[in-house]
Amino acid sequence: MAEMFLDVAAMVPLKFTWRLAEVFGRLWFRLDTRHRLIALNNLRLAWGDELTESERRNLARRNFIHLARVILELPYIRRLTSDEMDGFVAFDGLRHLDAALKKGRGVLVMTSHFGNWELMALAFSLLYHPINIVIRPLDSPFLDSLIDNIRTRGGNTMIAKKGSVNKVLRLLAAGEVVGLLIDQNPAWHEGVFVPFFNEIACTNKALSSLALRTSAPVVPAYNVREPNGSYRIVVEPEVVLDRSGDTRVDIEENTAKFNRIIESYVRRHPEQWFWVHQRWKTRPYHPWPRET
């Protein structure tokens, strides 16, 4: 039944889907108090006095509409062919990924929950080359199955985050491309506290650790929705890592550098990031002072 519904939904014209997302996104913003408050709090932490309360609320509403589009596009994306994808997605900067691959140490692609990230994963496999992506399985079995089908349909391989390090090391040694999303809040022991916008954010240190350990090039990639509704995937030049010889310092410095890169394109298109996630949930531990 679910498969039939998705197949029917995929036949709905995209322009109608986008109009429906406008209505659904506004309704979602009004009714979902929990995620609305999370988004507004994130925007307050991130932008501070750069935005007024009214501007934050307007941006959050636009973000819900964008996320509604991402959700409602899933049935369409699920059936995209290579030819159809070529008309829906354009790549910029693939030469940077090609140059990184020629170094022969594999490539770490740094990405985030921006634009339509599931579409980007599929586009890489259909229009460029299948890649490996480290993921955390979704809590909903139905959604996890749906998203996994989209991610792997073109030959991508998903790697469960838990216990993934050794597998990633083997893939890099074999010259493979491994994608990591590093823009969500990890457990404190998985991250380091570095700046992100106007706040300190616990940020996953795996990308820095792997890059420093293997010397695999780190190449940022993101995708952005264009005004006409299509998407543009941007692959940026390899990130030059800081290497002071102090591993702890280098992990922090490079993770902060990665955050600055992500922040740069979120600032350009703020409505297209995943503001409904509790990005600043994990806070630095400050023990209470002892009584004297």
Secondary structure as GFF3:
##gff-version 3
##sequence-region A 1 292
A	DSSP	alpha_helix	2	10	.	.	.	ID=ss1
A	DSSP	alpha_helix	14	31	.	.	.	ID=ss2
A	DSSP	alpha_helix	33	47	.	.	.	ID=ss3
A	DSSP	three_ten_helix	48	50	.	.	.	ID=ss4
A	DSSP	alpha_helix	53	78	.	.	.	ID=ss5
A	DSSP	alpha_helix	82	88	.	.	.	ID=ss6
A	DSSP	beta_strand	89	92	.	.	.	ID=ss7
A	DSSP	alpha_helix	94	101	.	.	.	ID=ss8
A	DSSP	beta_strand	107	111	.	.	.	ID=ss9
A	DSSP	alpha_helix	117	123	.	.	.	ID=ss10
A	DSSP	pi_helix	124	128	.	.	.	ID=ss11
A	DSSP	beta_strand	132	135	.	.	.	ID=ss12
A	DSSP	alpha_helix	141	152	.	.	.	ID=ss13
A	DSSP	beta_strand	157	160	.	.	.	ID=ss14
A	DSSP	alpha_helix	165	173	.	.	.	ID=ss15
A	DSSP	beta_strand	177	181	.	.	.	ID=ss16
A	DSSP	three_ten_helix	188	190	.	.	.	ID=ss17
A	DSSP	beta_strand	191	196	.	.	.	ID=ss18
A	DSSP	beta_strand	199	204	.	.	.	ID=ss19
A	DSSP	alpha_helix	206	214	.	.	.	ID=ss20
A	DSSP	beta_strand	218	225	.	.	.	ID=ss21
A	DSSP	beta_strand	231	235	.	.	.	ID=ss22
A	DSSP	alpha_helix	247	268	.	.	.	ID=ss23
A	DSSP	three_ten_helix	270	272	.	.	.	ID=ss24
###
